[in-house]
């Protein structure tokens, strides 16, 4: 995924500035204003939007707000964009963990397990750092039960 900064530094700087403003608004629980900043930043991304390095960041910021508000339908839409944006880079596991969390919280446990399995197979428990420990605990318990059952 190309770095927008390499092809258009002023535009990249403008987008980064808007997202950072949105992040500050989000930290202050001004979610509607933060979403507006993220939307402004999103609108500035050149086509094809999924092509740029900033796509995952903006999508993840939107996902985060919707998750805080427990609006999992909106969170899911943005999480899918974030995962798609990093599909060619297995090191970017946080988007997949987030998508797994959304599935877990909406009772789509099989899908949650699948997303968690992908990141666990790549990075082990490190892939879950920064997330509530209950998700890793749930995943490893189910995984262990499957290993025991097959064993």
CORVEN-V33022 format. One record per residue. RES is the residue in three letters. SS is DSSP state (alpha for helix, beta for strand, coil for the rest). OMEGA is omega in whole degrees, 0 to 359 (none if undefined). D_CENTER is the distance of its C-alpha to the mean C-alpha in whole Angstrom. Layout:
RES;SS;OMEGA;D_CENTER
RES;SS;OMEGA;D_CENTER
//
This chain:
UNK;coil;183;16
UNK;beta;178;19
UNK;coil;181;18
UNK;alpha;179;19
UNK;alpha;180;21
UNK;alpha;183;24
UNK;alpha;181;25
UNK;coil;183;25
UNK;alpha;180;24
UNK;alpha;179;26
UNK;alpha;178;23
UNK;alpha;179;20
UNK;alpha;180;22
UNK;alpha;180;22
UNK;alpha;179;18
UNK;alpha;180;17
UNK;alpha;180;20
UNK;alpha;180;18
UNK;alpha;178;15
UNK;alpha;175;16
UNK;alpha;178;19
UNK;alpha;179;16
UNK;alpha;177;15
UNK;alpha;177;18
UNK;alpha;179;19
UNK;alpha;178;16
UNK;alpha;179;17
UNK;coil;178;20
UNK;coil;174;19
UNK;coil;191;20
UNK;alpha;181;17
UNK;alpha;179;19
UNK;alpha;178;20
UNK;alpha;179;16
UNK;alpha;177;15
UNK;alpha;178;18
UNK;alpha;179;18
UNK;alpha;179;14
UNK;alpha;177;16
UNK;alpha;180;19
UNK;alpha;181;17
UNK;alpha;181;15
UNK;alpha;181;19
UNK;alpha;180;20
UNK;coil;177;18
UNK;coil;175;21
UNK;coil;350;21
UNK;coil;187;19
UNK;alpha;183;16
UNK;alpha;185;14
UNK;alpha;191;16
UNK;beta;181;15
UNK;coil;183;13
UNK;alpha;182;12
UNK;alpha;182;11
UNK;alpha;181;7
UNK;alpha;181;8
UNK;alpha;179;9
UNK;alpha;179;7
UNK;alpha;177;4
UNK;alpha;177;8
UNK;alpha;179;9
UNK;alpha;182;6
UNK;alpha;179;8
UNK;alpha;182;11
UNK;alpha;176;11
UNK;alpha;178;10
UNK;alpha;180;13
UNK;coil;182;15
UNK;coil;173;15
UNK;coil;188;15
UNK;alpha;177;13
UNK;alpha;177;14
UNK;alpha;180;12
UNK;alpha;180;9
UNK;alpha;180;9
UNK;alpha;181;10
UNK;alpha;179;8
UNK;alpha;177;5
UNK;alpha;176;8
UNK;alpha;180;8
UNK;alpha;180;5
UNK;alpha;179;7
UNK;alpha;182;10
UNK;alpha;183;10
UNK;coil;186;10
UNK;coil;181;12
UNK;coil;181;15
UNK;coil;184;13
UNK;coil;179;13
UNK;coil;179;13
UNK;coil;185;9
UNK;coil;187;8
UNK;alpha;179;6
UNK;alpha;179;3
UNK;alpha;176;6
UNK;alpha;180;7
UNK;alpha;178;5
UNK;alpha;176;7
UNK;alpha;179;10
UNK;alpha;179;10
UNK;alpha;178;10
UNK;alpha;179;13
UNK;alpha;184;14
UNK;alpha;178;15
UNK;coil;176;16
UNK;coil;173;18
UNK;coil;189;17
UNK;alpha;179;18
UNK;alpha;178;19
UNK;alpha;177;15
UNK;alpha;180;14
UNK;alpha;181;16
UNK;alpha;179;16
UNK;alpha;179;12
UNK;alpha;180;13
UNK;alpha;179;16
UNK;alpha;182;14
UNK;alpha;179;13
UNK;alpha;179;16
UNK;alpha;179;18
UNK;alpha;189;17
UNK;alpha;181;16
UNK;alpha;183;18
UNK;alpha;178;17
UNK;alpha;182;16
UNK;alpha;182;13
UNK;alpha;180;12
UNK;coil;181;14
UNK;coil;178;12
UNK;coil;178;12
UNK;coil;184;14
UNK;alpha;183;17
UNK;alpha;182;18
UNK;alpha;177;15
UNK;alpha;180;16
UNK;alpha;179;20
UNK;alpha;182;20
UNK;alpha;184;18
UNK;alpha;177;21
UNK;alpha;179;24
UNK;alpha;180;23
UNK;alpha;180;23
UNK;alpha;178;26
UNK;alpha;178;28
UNK;alpha;180;27
UNK;alpha;179;29
UNK;alpha;181;32
UNK;alpha;181;32
UNK;alpha;187;32
UNK;coil;none;34
//
